[in-house]
């Protein structure tokens, strides 16, 4: 289940463009969001998110992983809670 949570967090970061906003949408702290993304990056051995003072944006590898994540989350029946659905 932890892997699904990490994919859900990546989806939120991509959608909201920042770790803080993603955390707000998921009822998580910004440090918790950062920990999930960092753990996913370690698991996959690549940087998924470019972090700047202005926000966060997916790398090309992050975009590729996000595409797979969306299919996995949909297949698992995990909603887009916090995304206006």
Backbone torsions as a table, in degrees:
resi	resn	phi	psi	omega
1	UNK	NA	-29.8	-179.5
2	UNK	-59.9	-38.7	179.2
3	UNK	-64.4	-39.0	177.6
4	UNK	-64.5	-38.6	178.0
5	UNK	-63.3	-41.1	179.0
6	UNK	-63.9	-39.3	177.2
7	UNK	-66.4	-38.7	177.8
8	UNK	-62.9	-40.4	178.3
9	UNK	-66.4	-43.4	178.2
10	UNK	-59.3	-43.6	178.3
11	UNK	-58.7	-42.8	-178.9
12	UNK	-66.7	-41.3	178.2
13	UNK	-62.2	-43.8	179.0
14	UNK	-62.5	-42.6	-177.0
15	UNK	-69.2	-43.2	-173.4
16	UNK	-93.1	-18.3	176.4
17	UNK	77.3	8.8	174.8
18	UNK	-158.3	155.7	179.0
19	UNK	-71.4	-36.8	-179.5
20	UNK	-65.9	-47.0	179.6
21	UNK	-66.3	-38.7	177.2
22	UNK	-62.5	-42.7	177.9
23	UNK	-61.1	-41.8	177.9
24	UNK	-61.2	-41.8	-179.5
25	UNK	-68.4	-29.3	-176.6
26	UNK	-100.9	3.0	-176.3
27	UNK	57.6	45.0	178.3
28	UNK	-128.1	157.1	175.2
29	UNK	-76.8	159.0	177.2
30	UNK	-60.7	-42.8	177.6
31	UNK	-61.3	-35.2	177.9
32	UNK	-65.8	-40.9	176.7
33	UNK	-60.6	-47.2	-179.9
34	UNK	-60.1	-40.9	179.2
35	UNK	-64.1	-41.1	178.6
36	UNK	-63.6	-45.2	-179.3
37	UNK	-65.7	-44.1	179.1
38	UNK	-61.1	-40.5	178.7
39	UNK	-64.1	-41.6	178.4
40	UNK	-64.4	-41.5	177.7
41	UNK	-62.1	-40.8	177.7
42	UNK	-64.4	-44.4	-179.9
43	UNK	-58.6	-41.3	-175.7
44	UNK	-90.4	-12.9	177.8
45	UNK	71.8	28.3	179.4
46	UNK	-153.5	155.0	177.2
47	UNK	-78.4	129.2	-178.6
48	UNK	-105.3	-24.3	-174.0
49	UNK	-133.1	131.9	169.7
50	UNK	-89.1	122.0	-178.4
51	UNK	-101.3	130.0	176.0
52	UNK	-134.1	172.5	176.9
53	UNK	-68.6	-17.8	-179.7
54	UNK	-93.6	-5.4	-179.5
55	UNK	145.4	-153.4	-177.7
56	UNK	-138.3	144.3	179.0
57	UNK	-143.1	142.2	-177.9
58	UNK	-69.8	142.2	171.4
59	UNK	-77.2	171.3	174.6
60	UNK	-56.2	-38.2	177.5
61	UNK	-66.5	-38.1	177.3
62	UNK	-63.2	-39.3	177.3
63	UNK	-62.6	-41.4	179.1
64	UNK	-63.8	-46.8	179.2
65	UNK	-63.6	-39.2	179.4
66	UNK	-60.0	-41.3	178.3
67	UNK	-58.0	-44.3	177.2
68	UNK	-67.9	-41.0	-178.8
69	UNK	-59.9	-42.4	-179.2
70	UNK	-61.4	-41.6	178.3
71	UNK	-66.8	-41.4	179.9
72	UNK	-64.9	-46.3	-178.9
73	UNK	-64.7	-39.5	177.7
74	UNK	-63.6	-45.2	179.4
75	UNK	-62.9	-30.8	179.3
76	UNK	-84.3	-4.0	178.8
77	UNK	73.2	25.2	180.0
78	UNK	-87.8	122.9	-174.0
79	UNK	-72.1	171.4	175.5
80	UNK	-94.8	41.2	-178.4
81	UNK	-53.3	132.3	-179.2
82	UNK	89.9	5.1	-178.5
83	UNK	-114.9	15.2	178.8
84	UNK	84.6	9.2	178.4
85	UNK	-84.2	NA	NA
